[in-house]
Amino acid sequence: MSFEWPWQYNFPPFFTLQPNVDTRQKQLAAWCSLVLSFCRHRKLYTLDVLEAQESPVFNNKKIERKLSVEAIQVVFEELRKKGNLEWLDKNKSRCLIMWRRPEEWGKLIYQWVSKNGMVNSVFTLYELSNGDDTEKEEFHGLEDWMLLRSLQALQAEGKAEMITMDDGKGVKFF
């Protein structure tokens, strides 16, 4: 399945931050939506700012336009304000991208557990994210850091408890 680009992507001014405040807000909202959709489509969870500039999301070779590193930083800061991004370093060169928040992943995981009659069962983190039973689920292949945060969110709701096992971490669902 190929990624569907929004109409703005082929509009050259989209790749230059607009000076008008209202126009810029709409532009940043469109960029945020594009970045989250692209990362979701490609199942990307971490981004590097310098590498991002060469990524198709910020570099439209068809119209020969790319967003500047400074503008990418502005887009990423907007995503951070919305709770969809966390910086991995003080230099703000690498970040975690959350196209779905931990609470949303937790909800999906818990729905799967409930639907399959596995409440009161114990799972290893590997079984949840890489097991044969979860292959068709959207959370299959979820990176460990996001899986942990999702399960911690469920634990805070009293729906799960994180446990330490001989071979790593596990979780019991209630």
C-alpha positions in Angstrom: 0.0 0.0 0.0 1.5 3.3 -1.1 1.4 6.5 1.0 -1.1 9.1 -0.1 0.4 12.6 0.0 -1.9 15.5 0.8 -2.5 18.2 -1.8 -0.2 20.7 -0.1 2.8 18.4 -0.6 2.9 19.4 -4.3 2.4 23.1 -3.6 5.9 24.7 -3.5 5.0 27.4 -0.8 4.2 24.6 1.6 8.0 24.0 1.9 8.7 27.6 3.1 7.4 28.6 6.5 4.8 31.4 6.0 5.2 34.8 7.7 1.5 35.3 8.3 0.5 33.9 11.7 -2.8 32.4 10.7 -1.4 30.9 7.5 1.6 29.5 9.5 -0.7 27.9 12.1 -2.6 26.1 9.3 0.7 25.2 7.6 2.1 23.7 10.8 -1.1 21.8 11.5 -0.8 20.3 7.9 2.9 19.5 8.5 2.2 17.8 11.8 -0.6 15.7 10.2 1.7 14.8 7.3 4.6 13.8 9.6 2.4 11.6 11.9 0.6 10.0 8.9 3.9 9.3 7.2 5.5 7.8 10.3 2.4 5.7 11.0 2.5 4.4 7.4 6.2 3.5 7.7 5.9 2.4 11.4 8.7 4.9 12.3 9.2 5.6 16.0 12.5 7.6 16.0 13.6 10.4 13.7 16.9 12.2 13.2 16.6 15.8 12.3 19.4 15.9 9.7 18.3 12.6 8.1 14.7 13.8 8.1 15.6 16.6 5.6 16.5 13.9 3.0 13.4 11.8 3.8 10.6 11.9 1.3 8.3 13.6 3.9 10.4 16.8 3.9 12.0 16.5 0.5 9.7 16.5 -2.6 12.0 15.6 -5.4 9.2 15.9 -8.0 8.8 19.7 -7.4 12.5 20.0 -6.2 11.6 21.5 -2.8 12.7 20.6 0.7 11.9 22.0 4.1 15.0 23.6 5.8 16.4 22.0 8.9 15.3 25.1 10.9 11.7 24.7 9.6 11.8 21.0 10.4 12.8 22.0 14.0 9.7 24.3 14.1 7.5 21.4 13.0 9.0 19.0 15.5 8.6 21.6 18.3 4.9 21.9 17.3 4.6 18.1 17.5 6.3 18.2 20.9 3.8 20.8 22.2 1.0 18.5 21.1 2.5 15.5 22.9 3.5 13.6 19.8 7.3 14.0 20.1 10.0 13.7 22.7 13.6 14.8 22.3 16.2 12.1 22.9 19.0 14.6 23.4 19.7 18.1 24.6 20.9 19.1 21.1 17.4 18.2 19.7 18.9 16.2 16.9 17.0 12.9 17.5 13.5 12.3 18.7 10.8 9.8 19.6 7.7 10.2 17.4 4.4 9.1 18.8 1.8 8.9 16.1 -0.3 7.1 18.7 0.1 8.0 22.4 0.9 5.3 25.0 -2.6 5.4 26.4 -4.0 4.7 22.9 -1.7 1.7 22.4 -2.6 0.5 25.8 -6.3 0.6 24.9 -5.6 -1.4 21.7 -3.6 -4.0 23.6 -6.2 -4.3 26.3 -9.0 -4.7 23.7 -7.1 -7.5 22.1 -6.5 -9.2 25.5 -10.2 -8.9 26.4 -11.5 -10.0 22.9 -9.3 -13.1 23.1 -10.3 -14.1 26.7 -6.8 -13.6 28.0 -7.7 -11.4 31.1 -5.8 -12.8 34.1 -3.0 -14.1 31.8 0.7 -13.3 31.9 2.6 -12.3 28.8 6.3 -11.5 28.2 6.8 -8.2 26.4 8.2 -10.2 23.5 5.0 -12.3 23.2 2.9 -9.1 23.0 5.0 -7.2 20.4 6.4 -10.1 18.4 4.4 -13.2 19.1 2.5 -15.3 16.6 -0.8 -14.5 18.3 -0.4 -10.7 17.7 0.8 -10.9 14.1 -2.4 -9.4 12.7 -2.6 -6.7 15.4 -1.6 -3.1 14.9 0.6 -3.2 17.9 2.7 -6.1 16.5 6.2 -4.9 16.1 5.8 -2.0 18.6 9.1 -0.8 19.9 10.0 -1.7 23.4 10.0 1.8 24.8 6.5 2.5 23.5 5.2 -1.0 24.6 6.5 -0.3 28.2 4.8 3.1 28.3 1.6 1.6 27.0 1.6 -1.1 29.7 2.5 1.5 32.4 -0.6 3.5 31.3 -2.7 0.3 31.7 -1.1 -0.3 35.1 -2.0 3.2 36.2 -5.6 2.4 35.2 -5.5 -0.8 37.2 -5.9 -3.0 34.1 -2.4 -4.5 34.2 0.6 -5.1 36.4 4.2 -5.1 35.2 6.2 -8.0 36.5 9.9 -9.0 36.4 10.5 -12.5 35.2 13.7 -14.6 35.0 14.1 -13.7 31.3 13.0 -10.1 31.4 9.8 -8.2 31.9 6.3 -9.4 31.7 2.7 -8.2 32.3 -0.4 -9.6 33.8 -3.8 -8.2 32.7 -6.8 -7.8 35.0 
